[in-house]
Amino acid sequence: MSTAIEHPTAPTAGGPRRRILTRPLLMVYLSGFCAMISFYLLLSVVPVYATSVGAGRTGAGFTTGALMLSTVVAELFTPRLIGRFGYRTALAAGLLLLGAPALALPASRSLAAITAVCLVRGVGFAIIVVAGGALMAALVPSERRGEGLGLAGVVFGVPAMTALPLGVALASRFGTTGVFVAGGLVALPGLAAVPWLPRFRRDGAKRKGHDGDRDERHTRRDHGKRKDHRGDRDERSGAAAALGVLAGLRTPALLRPALAFSTSAMAVGVVVTFLPVRAGASSGGIAAVALLVQAATSTQTRWWAGRHGDRHGAARMLAPGLVVSAAGMLTLAVGSGPVVILLAMALFGTGFGVAQSATLSVMFAAVPESGYGTASALWNLAYDGAVGAGGAGFGLIAAQTGFQAGFAITAVPILLALLLCRGVGASLEASRPSPAAAD
């Protein structure tokens, strides 16, 4: 396993901490924010539209399934796409594939046409989350990476909390056509941020006239030493550049945290799918409030956990995050009143936010800069795949055990993932070089 490289503008010992919010990072935040609004604005409206054109409940579920399926599949290949064309080209393609097809939805009057649009948008979404995550990890100073990624969680969490219910409300008041047009157009302003992104490729190789062309003459002139400015990036190739998703799955420093995170992400799929059903129509909207509490607490604690992990080690945060996540699911299993449900979602959201921050920071720290795309892809695969599996699998379990026992069973794999926590720290240490190797 290749070792993590230091940030090219690393300060000297005892020097001031570098700022996070540089212009390139703000541009990444802007493009991701636009993409997330587009994604969540249409997420619940498309199934409703599919039902209105005669697809039925099965067809409505099929559209969401197609969206997430193409997302997961595309995440497997996005690191290779980044390595071939560069971050800027990949991110621009993702924004176009996410936004432009939504404009065709008003004219799509069959399940096949709607599904085709969802498949294309899923590919675009996958490219954005993988390339955007890798870019953020590369642009944030290494000693503040957890804080920077946590701040990204806040930026991207706001659309999840607001655009999802907003899309449903707008569709019921003004119709689905306006929502589709708005969802398609809102992704396109993110393209304005692309020219401001740095020009470097995942593998650092030079490609004239392309995103990877990055002043390699300085590297040659200084006998392989990188200049101390933000533009010079990981000029090494070879094994580090060849790290793909399959190789990442064989790397313990990536696989262990991804597996641990997937257990809590699976519980997210359970909660968002079945909590409204569990609460029932007589709950007075408590399910909606509980889901908002879960989203808000996970967003806030993700940023806090990032700051804490930068100071004390991200790997140490994983076990507490899993324990609190499991406590939230167990609380949901023992009661059904509004207070119990809100407490359960506050606990689960807190633990899930910590687990998000810890695993993402650990995975980026375990690879060189050339492996950031792979780390981002594996983390997003663990998230999206587990959410889908949780929602589908819990229905089978609850049919046999009931909701309360099913929620308790959901906590079991989260607690079992604690066995991976010690291995996460060991794998991370093993991935780091000795001082001689680093030199």
C-alpha positions in Angstrom: 0.0 0.0 0.0 1.4 3.4 -0.9 1.8 5.9 1.8 -0.1 9.1 2.3 1.7 12.2 1.0 1.9 15.4 2.9 -0.1 18.5 1.8 2.2 20.5 -0.6 1.8 23.6 1.6 2.4 21.9 4.9 3.5 24.4 7.5 6.7 24.1 9.5 6.5 22.7 13.1 4.8 25.2 15.4 3.6 27.3 12.4 0.1 28.7 12.1 -2.8 26.5 11.0 -3.7 27.0 7.4 -7.1 28.2 6.5 -9.6 25.8 5.0 -11.9 28.1 2.9 -9.7 28.7 -0.2 -11.4 29.7 -3.4 -11.0 26.3 -5.1 -12.6 24.6 -2.1 -15.5 27.1 -2.1 -16.0 26.3 -5.8 -16.2 22.6 -5.0 -18.7 23.4 -2.3 -20.7 25.5 -4.7 -20.9 22.8 -7.4 -21.8 20.1 -4.9 -24.5 22.3 -3.3 -26.1 22.8 -6.7 -26.0 19.1 -7.4 -27.5 18.1 -4.1 -30.4 20.5 -4.5 -31.1 19.0 -8.0 -30.9 15.5 -6.6 -33.1 15.9 -3.5 -35.6 18.2 -5.2 -36.6 15.4 -7.6 -36.0 12.4 -5.4 -39.6 12.0 -4.0 -41.3 13.8 -6.9 -40.3 11.4 -9.7 -42.0 8.4 -8.1 -45.2 10.4 -7.7 -45.0 11.4 -11.3 -44.4 7.8 -12.4 -47.6 6.8 -10.6 -49.6 9.6 -12.3 -48.7 8.3 -15.7 -49.9 4.8 -14.9 -46.7 3.1 -13.6 -48.4 2.2 -10.3 -46.6 1.7 -7.0 -44.3 -0.9 -8.4 -43.2 1.4 -11.2 -42.7 4.3 -8.7 -40.3 2.2 -6.6 -38.6 1.0 -9.8 -37.6 4.6 -10.7 -35.9 5.1 -7.4 -34.3 1.7 -7.6 -32.9 2.5 -11.1 -31.5 5.8 -9.8 -29.6 4.2 -6.9 -28.5 1.2 -9.0 -26.9 3.3 -11.6 -25.3 5.4 -8.9 -23.7 2.4 -7.2 -22.5 0.9 -10.5 -21.0 4.2 -11.7 -19.2 4.8 -8.4 -17.2 1.6 -9.2 -15.8 3.2 -12.4 -15.6 6.9 -11.5 -12.0 6.7 -10.1 -10.9 5.4 -13.5 -12.8 8.2 -15.2 -11.1 10.7 -13.0 -7.7 9.2 -13.8 -8.3 9.4 -17.5 -9.9 12.8 -17.9 -9.2 14.7 -14.7 -11.3 16.1 -11.9 -12.6 19.2 -13.8 -13.8 17.3 -16.8 -15.4 14.5 -14.7 -17.2 17.0 -12.4 -18.5 19.0 -15.4 -19.8 15.8 -17.0 -21.5 14.8 -13.7 -23.3 18.1 -13.4 -24.5 17.8 -17.0 -25.7 14.2 -16.6 -27.5 15.1 -13.4 -29.2 18.3 -14.5 -29.9 18.1 -18.3 -31.9 14.8 -18.3 -34.3 16.2 -15.7 -35.5 18.7 -18.4 -36.8 15.7 -20.4 -39.0 14.4 -17.6 -42.1 16.5 -18.5 -42.2 14.9 -21.9 -41.5 11.4 -20.5 -44.9 9.6 -20.4 -43.9 6.0 -20.0 -42.1 4.1 -17.3 -39.3 3.2 -19.7 -38.6 6.8 -20.5 -38.7 7.9 -16.9 -36.4 5.0 -15.9 -33.9 6.0 -18.6 -33.7 9.5 -17.2 -33.2 8.1 -13.7 -30.4 5.9 -14.9 -28.5 8.7 -16.5 -29.0 11.0 -13.5 -27.7 8.3 -11.2 -24.5 8.2 -13.2 -24.1 11.9 -13.0 -24.7 11.9 -9.2 -22.1 9.2 -8.7 -19.5 11.1 -10.6 -20.2 14.3 -8.5 -20.0 12.6 -5.1 -16.9 10.7 -5.9 -15.0 13.4 -7.7 -16.2 16.1 -5.3 -15.1 14.1 -2.2 -11.7 13.4 -3.6 -11.2 17.1 -4.6 -12.1 18.2 -1.1 -9.7 15.9 0.5 -6.9 17.1 -1.9 -7.7 20.8 -1.3 -8.1 20.8 2.5 -4.8 21.0 4.6 -4.0 17.6 5.9 -4.0 18.7 9.5 -7.5 20.0 9.1 -9.0 17.5 6.8 -11.6 16.2 9.2 -12.9 19.7 9.8 -13.0 20.5 6.1 -14.9 17.3 5.3 -17.2 17.9 8.2 -17.9 21.4 6.9 -18.7 19.8 3.5 -21.2 17.6 5.4 -23.0 20.8 6.6 -23.0 22.4 3.2 -24.4 19.2 1.5 -26.7 18.4 4.4 -28.8 21.5 4.0 -30.2 20.4 0.6 -31.0 17.0 2.1 -33.0 18.7 4.9 -34.7 21.3 2.8 -34.9 20.3 -0.9 -36.6 17.0 -0.3 -39.7 18.3 1.4 -39.6 21.4 -0.8 -39.9 19.4 -4.0 -43.0 17.5 -2.7 -44.6 20.8 -1.6 -43.9 22.6 -4.9 -45.2 19.6 -6.9 -48.4 19.5 -5.0 -49.0 23.2 -5.4 -47.7 24.0 -8.9 -47.3 20.6 -10.6 -44.4 18.4 -11.4 -43.3 20.1 -14.6 -42.0 23.2 -12.7 -40.1 21.0 -10.2 -38.5 19.0 -13.0 -37.4 22.2 -14.8 -36.1 23.7 -11.6 -34.3 20.5 -10.6 -32.6 20.4 -14.0 -31.6 24.0 -14.2 -30.3 24.3 -10.6 -27.5 21.8 -11.3 -26.1 23.8 -14.2 -24.8 26.9 -12.3 -22.4 24.5 -10.7 -20.6 24.4 -14.1 -19.5 28.0 -13.5 -17.4 26.8 -10.6 -15.5 24.2 -12.7 -13.0 26.6 -14.4 -11.9 27.8 -10.9 -10.9 24.3 -9.8 -7.3 23.3 -9.8 -5.8 21.6 -12.8 -4.5 18.3 -11.6 -5.3 14.7 -12.3 -5.7 11.9 -9.8 -2.5 10.2 -11.0 -0.5 13.4 -11.4 0.4 12.5 -15.0 0.9 15.3 -17.5 -1.6 15.6 -20.4 -1.1 18.7 -22.5 -4.2 20.8 -22.8 -6.1 18.7 -20.3 -6.9 18.9 -16.6 -3.8 17.0 -15.7 -1.3 19.5 -17.2 0.3 20.9 -14.1 3.7 22.6 -14.5 5.8 19.5 -14.3 8.8 21.4 -15.5 9.3 22.5 -11.9 9.3 18.9 -10.8 12.0 18.0 -13.4 14.1 21.0 -12.6 14.1 20.3 -8.9 14.9 16.6 -9.3 11.5 15.4 -8.2 10.9 17.9 -5.3 7.6 19.6 -5.5 7.3 23.3 -5.3 5.7 24.9 -2.3 2.5 26.1 -3.9 -1.0 24.6 -4.1 -0.9 23.8 -7.8 1.8 21.1 -7.6 0.2 17.7 -6.9 1.4 14.2 -6.4 3.7 13.9 -9.4 4.3 10.2 -8.7 2.7 7.5 -10.7 3.1 3.7 -10.7 1.5 1.6 -8.0 -0.2 4.6 -6.3 -1.8 5.7 -9.6 -3.0 2.2 -10.3 -5.1 1.9 -7.1 -8.6 1.1 -8.3 -11.8 0.1 -6.5 -11.0 -3.6 -6.7 -7.5 -3.0 -5.3 -9.1 -0.8 -2.6 -11.4 -3.6 -1.6 -8.3 -5.7 -0.9 -6.7 -3.0 1.2 -7.6 -3.4 4.9 -7.0 0.3 5.7 -9.9 1.0 3.3 -12.1 -2.1 3.6 -12.4 -2.1 7.4 -13.7 1.4 7.9 -16.0 1.0 4.8 -17.5 -2.1 6.3 -17.9 -0.5 9.7 -19.6 2.5 8.2 -21.9 0.4 6.1 -23.6 -1.0 9.2 -24.8 2.4 10.4 -25.6 3.4 6.8 -27.8 0.4 6.6 -29.7 1.6 9.6 -30.3 4.9 7.7 -32.1 3.0 5.0 -34.2 1.3 7.7 -35.1 4.6 9.4 -36.0 6.7 6.3 -38.1 3.9 4.8 -39.9 2.5 7.8 -40.0 5.1 10.5 -43.1 6.8 9.0 -44.8 3.5 8.7 -43.9 2.6 12.3 -45.1 6.0 13.6 -48.5 5.6 11.9 -50.9 8.2 10.6 -52.1 9.1 14.1 -48.7 10.4 15.2 -49.4 13.9 14.2 -46.4 14.3 11.9 -43.9 13.0 14.5 -42.1 10.9 11.9 -41.3 14.0 9.8 -40.0 15.8 12.8 -38.0 12.8 13.8 -36.4 12.5 10.4 -35.5 16.2 10.5 -33.9 15.7 14.0 -31.9 12.8 12.6 -30.6 14.8 9.6 -29.9 17.9 11.7 -27.9 16.0 14.4 -25.9 14.0 12.0 -25.0 17.1 10.0 -23.9 19.0 13.1 -22.0 16.2 14.7 -20.2 15.4 11.5 -18.6 18.8 11.5 -17.8 18.6 15.3 -16.3 15.1 14.9 -14.1 16.3 12.1 -12.6 19.0 14.3 -12.2 16.6 17.2 -10.6 14.0 15.0 -8.0 16.4 13.6 -6.8 17.0 17.1 -7.1 13.5 18.7 -7.2 11.1 15.8 -10.2 10.2 13.6 -9.8 6.4 14.2 -10.6 6.9 17.9 -14.0 8.4 17.0 -15.3 5.4 15.1 -16.2 3.1 18.1 -18.1 5.9 20.0 -20.0 6.7 16.9 -21.0 3.1 16.3 -22.1 2.7 20.0 -24.3 5.8 20.0 -25.8 4.8 16.6 -26.7 1.4 18.0 -28.1 3.0 21.1 -30.4 5.1 18.9 -31.8 2.0 17.2 -32.2 0.1 20.5 -34.1 3.1 21.9 -36.4 3.0 18.9 -37.0 -0.7 19.6 -38.1 -0.2 23.2 -40.8 2.5 22.9 -43.2 4.1 20.5 -44.1 7.4 22.0 -43.1 10.8 20.4 -40.5 11.5 23.1 -38.9 8.1 22.6 -38.9 8.4 18.9 -37.3 11.9 19.0 -34.7 10.8 21.5 -33.9 7.7 19.4 -33.4 9.8 16.3 -31.2 12.4 18.1 -29.0 9.5 19.4 -28.8 7.8 16.1 -28.1 11.0 14.1 -25.3 11.9 16.5 -23.7 8.6 16.2 -24.1 8.4 12.5 -22.6 11.8 12.0 -19.5 10.8 14.0 -19.2 7.6 12.0 -19.4 9.5 8.8 -16.6 11.8 9.7 -14.4 9.2 11.3 -14.5 6.7 8.4 -14.1 9.3 5.7 -11.1 10.9 7.4 -9.5 7.5 8.1 -9.9 6.3 4.5 -8.4 9.5 3.0 -5.5 9.3 5.5 -4.7 5.7 4.4 -4.0 6.5 0.8 -1.8 8.8 -1.2 -3.4 11.7 -3.0 -3.6 9.6 -6.1 -5.9 7.2 -4.2 -8.4 9.9 -3.1 -10.8 9.0 -5.9 -10.8 5.3 -4.8 -11.3 6.1 -1.2 -14.2 8.4 -2.0 -15.7 5.8 -4.3 -15.5 3.1 -1.7 -17.0 5.3 1.0 -19.9 6.3 -1.2 -20.4 2.7 -2.3 -20.7 1.7 1.4 -23.2 4.5 2.0 -25.5 4.1 -1.0 -25.3 0.3 -1.2 -26.0 -0.1 2.5 -28.9 2.4 2.5 -30.6 0.4 -0.3 -29.9 -3.0 1.3 -31.2 -1.7 4.7 -34.4 -0.5 3.3 -35.0 -3.7 1.3 -33.8 -6.2 3.9 -35.6 -4.7 6.9 -39.0 -5.3 5.2 -38.3 -9.0 5.1 -37.2 -9.0 8.8 -40.1 -6.9 10.1 -42.6 -9.1 8.3 -41.4 -12.0 10.6 -40.5 -10.2 13.8 -42.5 -6.9 13.9 -41.0 -3.4 13.9 -39.6 -3.2 17.4 -37.7 -6.5 17.2 -36.6 -5.5 13.7 -35.1 -2.2 15.0 -33.3 -4.1 17.7 -31.9 -6.6 15.1 -30.7 -3.6 13.1 -28.4 -2.6 16.0 -26.7 -6.0 16.1 -24.4 -5.5 13.0 -23.5 -2.0 14.2 -22.3 -3.4 17.5 -20.5 -6.3 15.7 -18.7 -3.6 13.7 -16.9 -2.6 16.9 -14.7 -5.6 16.3 -13.3 -3.8 13.2 -12.4 -0.6 15.1 -9.2 -1.9 16.5 -8.3 -3.2 13.1 -9.0 0.2 11.6 -6.3 1.8 13.7 -3.8 -1.0 13.0 -4.5 -1.0 9.3 -4.0 2.8 9.2 -0.7 2.6 11.0 0.5 -0.2 8.7 -0.3 2.0 5.7 2.0 4.8 6.8 5.7 4.8 5.8 8.7 4.6 8.1 10.7 7.8 8.1 13.3 6.3 5.8 10.7 5.2 3.3 9.1 8.6 3.4 12.4 10.2 2.7 
